[in-house]
Amino acid sequence: MKTIAGKTAVLTGASGGIGVFIARALAKEQATVVAISRSQEGLEQICAEIEDEGGKAISIPFDIRQLEELPSLVQKIKQLAGPIDILINNAAIEKFRPFQNYTLEDIQSISTTNLLAPIELARLVLPTMLERNSGHIVNISSTAGKKGATYNSIYSASKAGLIMWSDAIQQELANTNVGVSIICPGVTDAGMFHALGITAPSVARLAHPTEVANAVLQSIQQNQKEVILDGLTSKIFFAISQLSPQLGDAIIRRAGLVELNRSCAENQMQVRNLVKK
């Protein structure tokens, strides 16, 4: 079992949603948490909380969509905290829309944050991990990357890409001591879903963010390839969808998930229109 204590763990999207719970969990395992986020205020809050509990945290406000600046970010982290032992690609943007209502800016922002930035960060930290023959990369994807999510198509596409890329590099690194894990939460009581105040259908299991945080820790400690938080039921559903896409679509509709995502899109677009006014 891999140890987390004493390791330097870089966490993107650390200031809100699931990220806060992952940061707390890492700190409890005695890792030095390097917290990355666009929100300086949010970073200061979670880092202060960790330090008040006797943990170690370093905050670096940064927008990971600035791909060309990521080498400078990695260099800064190494100067402040030393070699990076663990990289957790958690930051994500999720915008619910009918597909035709996305702007090019929406598509670029979601794709860059959810897929391109994790890939580039991993590319930058991997050489040192391989030199030391030690390290772990955790990519937070989603069950939306396993089955296309209506009214959330760009997010779904980015998370599917994250899963396939993770699978590919897992195979490349199989003979090393550098691990790669992919975590696929389902409906979680945090982030966008929580902000929109939408009630989940009765068939959907609403997970607490601490479950995701615990899954991240276990994936590192046990070098797990993939964790689907919804468990066996979801795995069976994804297998059915592969064998019969039409049946998979019918199950999604019957479960009320199409209506759920439509409500999310309507609510989010209403908020956007109010802000514009």
Buried (B, 14 or more C-beta within 10 A) or exposed (E): EBEBEEBBBBBBBBBBBBBBBBBBBBBBBBBBBBBBBBBEEBBBBBBEBBEEEEBBBBBBBBBBBEEEEBEEBBEBBBEEBEBBBBBBBBBBBBBBBEEEEBEEEBBEBBBBBBBBBBBBBBEBBBEBBBEEEBBBBBBBBBBBBBBBBBBBBBBBBBBBBBBEBBEEBBEEBEEBBBBBBBBBBBBBBBBBBEBBEBEBBEEBBEBEBBBBBBBBBBBBBEBBBBBBBBEEEBBEBBEBBEEEEEEBBEBBEEBBBBEBBBBBBBBBBEEEEEEEE
